[in-house]
Amino acid sequence: MTRWVWLASALALTSCGTFTGQVQGDPNREQLGFSAHDPAGAAGDGAPAPAVDQKLDWKMSQICTRGAVTLSETREPAENDGRLVDRTVRCQPYGFSVLGIPLAGVVPF
């Protein structure tokens, strides 16, 4: 009997709140940075080598599984006539769905 009382209490408590799937936050804290060394970067401020670009994309895909928006990309001089390529991104938001049907606002978690 005590289990049912605890279960009913927990259900009553969880039914009091709702969650829309979106959290108010600080957009500056949602930025992630990735960097890679471009050994052939002494040529100037041009685009990074394809191998470096692939490495940055791979690093980003390991954290941002739904894709990301690139906010900035900077190139800084490094040792041995190379440069560091720094990329700042913001991951695409996650959503709750079943069989491709979005359930944001329908399911309270």
C-alpha positions as CSV (number, residue, x, y, z in Angstrom):
1,M,0.0,0.0,0.0
2,T,2.9,2.4,0.8
3,R,4.3,1.9,-2.7
4,W,1.0,3.1,-4.2
5,V,0.9,6.1,-2.0
6,W,4.5,7.0,-3.1
7,L,3.7,6.4,-6.7
8,A,0.5,8.5,-6.5
9,S,2.5,11.3,-4.8
10,A,5.2,11.2,-7.4
11,L,2.7,11.4,-10.3
12,A,0.8,14.2,-8.6
13,L,4.1,16.1,-8.2
14,T,5.3,15.6,-11.7
15,S,1.9,16.6,-13.2
16,C,2.3,20.1,-11.7
17,G,5.1,21.1,-14.0
18,T,5.5,21.3,-17.8
19,F,8.5,21.5,-20.0
20,T,8.3,22.9,-23.5
21,G,11.6,21.5,-24.7
22,Q,13.3,24.9,-24.7
23,V,15.5,26.3,-22.0
24,Q,16.2,30.0,-21.4
25,G,19.9,30.4,-21.3
26,D,22.8,32.6,-22.1
27,P,23.6,32.4,-25.8
28,N,27.2,33.2,-25.2
29,R,27.5,29.9,-23.2
30,E,26.2,27.9,-26.1
31,Q,29.2,28.5,-28.3
32,L,31.9,25.8,-28.7
33,G,35.3,26.3,-30.1
34,F,37.4,23.8,-32.1
35,S,41.0,24.3,-33.4
36,A,43.4,22.5,-35.6
37,H,47.0,23.1,-36.8
38,D,47.4,24.0,-40.5
39,P,51.0,23.2,-41.4
40,A,50.7,24.7,-44.8
41,G,49.1,27.9,-43.5
42,A,52.1,30.2,-44.0
43,A,50.6,31.2,-47.4
44,G,48.3,33.8,-45.8
45,D,44.8,34.2,-44.6
46,G,43.2,31.9,-47.3
47,A,41.0,29.0,-46.6
48,P,42.5,26.2,-44.6
49,A,43.8,23.0,-46.3
50,P,41.1,20.4,-47.1
51,A,42.5,18.0,-44.5
52,V,42.4,20.7,-41.8
53,D,38.8,21.5,-42.8
54,Q,37.8,17.9,-42.6
55,K,39.4,17.6,-39.2
56,L,37.5,20.5,-37.8
57,D,34.3,19.2,-39.3
58,W,35.0,15.8,-37.7
59,K,35.6,17.4,-34.3
60,M,32.4,19.4,-34.6
61,S,30.3,16.3,-35.6
62,Q,31.5,14.4,-32.5
63,I,29.7,17.0,-30.3
64,C,27.1,18.6,-32.5
65,T,25.3,15.5,-33.8
66,R,22.5,17.4,-35.5
67,G,24.8,19.9,-37.2
68,A,26.0,23.3,-36.3
69,V,26.1,27.0,-37.4
70,T,29.6,28.4,-37.8
71,L,29.8,31.7,-35.9
72,S,33.4,32.6,-36.7
73,E,36.6,31.3,-38.0
74,T,40.0,32.9,-37.2
75,R,43.5,32.0,-38.2
76,E,46.5,32.8,-36.0
77,P,50.2,32.3,-36.7
78,A,51.8,29.2,-35.1
79,E,55.3,27.9,-34.9
80,N,57.2,26.2,-37.8
81,D,55.5,28.5,-40.5
82,G,52.1,27.1,-39.8
83,R,48.9,28.6,-38.3
84,L,46.1,27.6,-36.0
85,V,42.6,27.6,-37.4
86,D,40.0,28.3,-34.7
87,R,36.3,27.8,-35.4
88,T,33.5,28.8,-33.1
89,V,30.1,27.1,-33.7
90,R,26.7,26.8,-32.1
91,C,25.0,23.4,-32.2
92,Q,21.6,22.9,-33.7
93,P,18.9,22.4,-31.0
94,Y,17.7,19.0,-30.0
95,G,14.1,18.0,-30.1
96,F,12.0,15.1,-28.8
97,S,10.4,13.1,-31.6
98,V,9.0,9.6,-32.2
99,L,9.1,8.2,-35.7
100,G,10.0,11.7,-37.0
101,I,7.0,13.3,-35.4
102,P,8.1,16.2,-33.2
103,L,6.5,16.0,-29.7
104,A,7.7,19.3,-28.3
105,G,4.9,20.7,-26.1
106,V,2.9,17.4,-26.2
107,V,5.1,15.4,-23.8
108,P,5.8,17.2,-20.6
109,F,9.5,16.2,-20.4
